[in-house]
Amino acid sequence: MAPRGRIIPGLGLSCAAIAALAGDLAWAGEPERPSGAQRVVRVFDFEERDFNPLPVPFGWIRAQHDPSIPRLREGFPIWNRGGLDYETPAYSGIGSAVLPAEGGSASLRLLSGVISVFPGADYGITAQVRTEDMVHARAAIAARLLDQDGRVLPGTESRSDLVRTDGDWRPLGVHLAGTDERAAYLQIEMLVLQPRQWAPDEANPFHVWHEDYHARAWFDDLTVSLLPRMELDTGHHGHVIPARERPALNILVRDLTGDRIEAVVRVLDADGRPIDEHTMRPGMGRLVERFEPGLTRPGWYRAVLTVLSGGQPVGSTVLDFAWGAPEDEQRPRSTSFALRGSAVEPERARALPTMAAWTGVGRAEVGVWSHRLDRASADPDANPAFGAVRSMLDAGVEVTIALDEVPRDLAELVGRDPWDVPGVLAADDGLWLPWAERMLDQFGQGVLSWRLGRDAIESRGWRLGEQAGAASVSVARWVPGPELIGPWPVGVAVPAELSIPGRGLVVRDDGAGSDAALDWLVSSWAGLANTGARRVSGSDSDASTLTIEFPSSDDGRVSRAALGRLARRVITAWAAANRTGVSDRVRFSLDEAWRSTGGLRPSMMPTPELAAWRTLASVLGDRGAGGVDEIRLLPGVRILLTGEDDEGVLIAWLEDPEAPLRVLDLPLHPGPVRRVDLLGERRIIEPVEREDLGTSWHRIALSREPVIIEGVRADLVRFLAGVRLTPERLNPVMGGRRHALVIENPWDFPIRGRVFIVEPGGLSEGTAGRDRSWQIAPRVVAFSLDAGQRREEPIELSFGAGQETGWAEAIFDVQLFADEEYTLLRVPRRIEIASEDLDMEVVAYRAPGGRVSVHAVVTNRSDRPRSVELAAVAAGASRERATINGLNRGETGERRFMLEGVAPGARISVGLTEPDTGVRLTRTIDAP
């Protein structure tokens, strides 16, 4: 089993690696070359007291708002005057640059022409930064490329992380890719940004912004380094590789310094374990190779390319890719599973159809609008998103067109916010139809499902039904029987008007509730939707639908625990949809399951969730219509079973997050079965055979991550799961208790056989370990059942006074003659020994003087007073007794026993007896 550690985080050109270029890589004996071709292009140490009389660093300006220049820069008031500081301790030396933010943001910007660059080259900028008195503001470095005339080249700006260091020095870095061949100069900006300047395009115009008025940030040892150009590529859009192909990596390294360089590629699996490594031939200027890593199983992988010069790292980049399992490609597309993503950017539009085909989903939701679009770029002939729509429609994928946001110009025309898509489309269609008419005309016949808005806003939810109805009237002119889908807040009751035919809801799983919350969501919606469908009988529209949308990580920082949680929640909702009869109307969608490589030619890489989504779509997508059975074999273990004959699927996981790992021993098939990892790997599990006992079973290790077993003989497992005692709780009273052994026939033909009750009683390993305190009669039950018949055989059961209260092991060996003669089948179960209305808990601690203090706490849950006798005993100690009289309903009584001479680790037993009823409870603990 894979380790439960984190899936490795996103790697890139680290600040430390870039910073090393300024020191360790400034080797002695370098050949003479222009300064721009040096590895370290420029270092700003701000030690300028002896030669610079200006208040700002030489070559830098205060880039604040100043109409007199003119420099128009809203949010950067002129009173924030950054400059040199020789009084405050620097990171090194005595000088640093300081930026005060006394309301508004602050900037120091490098002048154009100070640093020349090679067109197409990559650069790294690092600095040490320290902040004080920051609550809302943050420090950052920005860099951009300029042309020969000093104009900013569009699309070339990069910004570092936003940081607050609370008085500590911390490295900060940014990677500037050479994406424009017109680049002549590099411009750098040291910044203190207030929240309003972080993402102004996304801001709610009515948002109240908070600011800092005494914040400071110091920058020191700012270094500009010339980096090698590093590219990794699989040759596939989205970097998802079909099972029929061997994964291969195309590697390109280009360096302009003239230094001799080396490159190493390491491939890691999802748990961070190294799988393969390749060292490229050393050289100068350009390295190009193709590498086929030795992968032996499908899954999600990360390739890490590190470039070294003089033995020191000078750059690093990563590529995430996924390799599919052949079994997943043999199943039909599942219309219950979908991928969702905005495809307005070209690289996203190229990747989404490939990823949808690779995962095997039958649906896709394509975001085609953004508030940044204008009238021309929103047109289907100019918008890359509609190319993705056409591609998936041609491939037979059912597409939902998502109007995530309204272009800002259209929103202002209608008088709505860009994200209020239902409100815009409910307005006068003479205002918005000119923007949407060509889209509806081209796709109205092929796309019946349209999503109105990206995010749910609870305050507008009460109007969503009315707005969708108004929009539907206009959309129906192009779309026959349209389905209009609206986002709905999770945890908020759905009104009846949104669960009628022609309407759909999408609820984003925020992960805040328990797994069972999704069961409730599906079950409650199913009742409303079925009622709504009956109320609007005869409608031409399809029945109402529910889409549950699951988020994906955007940086690769995902753990095995997170993947397990995603799988549990999807499986829980899938089981609820099948149980309530709405599996054809409940959909599951994975959102934005990619992240960008960045660089000169950005492409989208798969997140680990995408590989898990492929597995879930394959395993669950075409199953469940015949029913999903909930099987209770072990307490705290959830087991689901679906399918028929030898194509059954069993899914199991631990329900308690704190529960230790457990093992399920159960015959699932006369032969081997397949264990399916969430990332696609199939592993054969052979039965464990015990020739001395004449039985066999499959051993399945359980954890919180769902275990998926394919190739299960479904009816055999249903039969074995139905062999049980009833009632399953054993009441601990003196004398025998009458129970029944239940046997059910799930097949459509007669069966016969015998059941041997080997546990409790110590007979599971033969008669040598028999526990004669257990008396069970009969221990062997013969049965002969017709198709679908159920039988209950009376059983007399008793056990000794020393039997501990709690869970006890129960094992049934079954000799079965059904569709074939099976070997002896062993069924593990657990039975609970507990009183229905009396509880006892025991704790102990070591008291001064070496004695052990034992506390017994008794609770009465019945409707009448109870009186009990208690006795505590341990090896080497005398028996201590106590009584509790007249314990009323709901009351708790406590007695303490002081035991002497008890060795650490010795077993201490506390027994409870109620003379009136014969109830006996026993608890044992280890002495402290």
C-alpha angles and dihedrals in degrees: 000000000000118000116266093231126119123291102248116273125243113285127203141139099326123216089238092053092050092045090053088065090069093056121014093035097052089094125187116246097034114162116256111263137149114289091245090060095052117106089237104047100181140350122202107198094164092226092140105130094112099051112016117075092178122102091232129059115277110271094017132103137196101254095202129140108283120160091190094070085030106246111150110196116151114210095027103092118198094238092071096091113184120193150132120320124198097163102064116069110266128214089250130359117358104289133080138152117254129198117194120199110199095167117328128031130299134215143185110193130193113236121247114264098030095104120032118202140200111249109250094015124128122231135195123210120193135171141167112249135189127184135193135189093011118150103149105005125078137199123236146159122232128190133185141172124249130201126233091279094051095255119144112252109229117247096018101099121110129181130199126232116291108248142187113190102181094223100322127113112243133178117248126187145176132194116219113199119210095237098151125058090205091069114128105156140026121225124198130194129195108208146189106193129194116214093261090066096050100080110350094164091062096045125121104236090223094051116124108228122213121212140189119237102187103036123136134187127189124201126196141170095017107188131193115202133184107233131201116252107246125189132176121184138170096197092242128105107246089012092258112141125205119236093246092064130069111234112250131179123216107209126198126177121176122180127182100192097082091234120138107255138192130198133204126191119200123187117207130187126231092277093053095256116144112247104173141348134205129191116203123220110269117249147134131266102358137025121185125175143145119228128192107198117215098249116169102181138035121256145097119312141180124215115203118199115197122184120203133191120188089357092300125109113251099173145356137194136175139215124197118205139167131217118204131227116241092228091064092055092057095065126085120255113277115228089194091068126064143173121224131196146136110259101184091114115072096235090054092047090053095047103045098068091047093048092047091052092046095051093048095231118157095209137050133184114210122197106217104168133062131174088242094064122100127205094275098045092047091059113109092236092056101033113089091208092073090056087060090049092053092046094053094043088054089051092054097254116145106236133206114198108217120206093198095173137358118246108262095240091054092046091053090048091055094038096241137117115265092245094051094088096156090052093051094048091046090057126087104312089215086075102047104026093076086063095045105030097092090046092051092044094052099040106022094098096046102037117055098167121075127177119213110207138352104239133037117243111195094202091063096039095098090063097043094094093050093046093047090051092053092047091048092062091060097038092050090069088074103019118058109223096348123205109219113198123200129192113246130194115253114246095024118115113251116237118233094244090065095054099061126108114284092033129094136185130210117199119190114220104231093185092233098116132059123272088257089062089074090052088055092047094054095041095049093045091048091059092050095044094050090049091048092050091053091047092054097039114163093034115146090219124092119256120278116278136209122209120192110203120205122199123232129209114260097203105041093253097136129136132210087247090057092049090049090051092051090051094047092052094047092047092047092053092043091053091048091051091052093045092052095044097245100105090122091057102043118083133187121213131189113211126218096340093181145066132204127258089211117202131101094319106028119200134175122259124201121250118224089254089066091061090048090049090056089054094047093047090050097046100039105023102085096025135079099052088106091053140279116244122210108217122198111197105133128027114253093017121108113208125183125187129191137162138050139264113349094338098075122134124213121196122188139171141158112268096202114074089208096048117117120242112281139192128230114208109192136138104246099170137352087251137029126314132201125247112209120209116213089245092056108265116139119208125186116235114200120202118264107238127207106192092181090059097033093232140107139192143171118257114218121184110217132206138150090284108085115254112218118202120188128191094042118158093237102197091046090056091045089052094048092046089054094058103097148126120258127237088031093201115080112215107222101228129134115266130028127320126212117229135155133236108225120210123177131186112219094177127094091235134058122277135189139185145111135277120214116200100212098161136079093043105055098262099122091095096038132276096302093083097041117153106213093189086082116076117188123171122218102017093178121054122185118206140187115184134181121223110301093359123145127204134190116199115196114242128191111212134180137159139192128274092251095061108123119239116245135049120353129187119255122189128183121192110204128200105199134188108187130119084345138359107272129203115250107299120214119209118193119206138159125229125196122228105201142128117248094224109018126070131183128188124185131201131172139192136180110257126205111284094037098279120135117233112209120193121198116193117195124192126195114211097169129097096247137061116271132205120195140178121224131199129183124195139168135175110281094014133095120249114265121205136197140162136217114204130194099005103181129212113298093003126131124213127194133199128184127212124195110208123190129205096022113150119222110270094020115139115254117198125198118190129195123200128182107200095198096057105019092239112160125189125181128188126181130194137172117258113249 
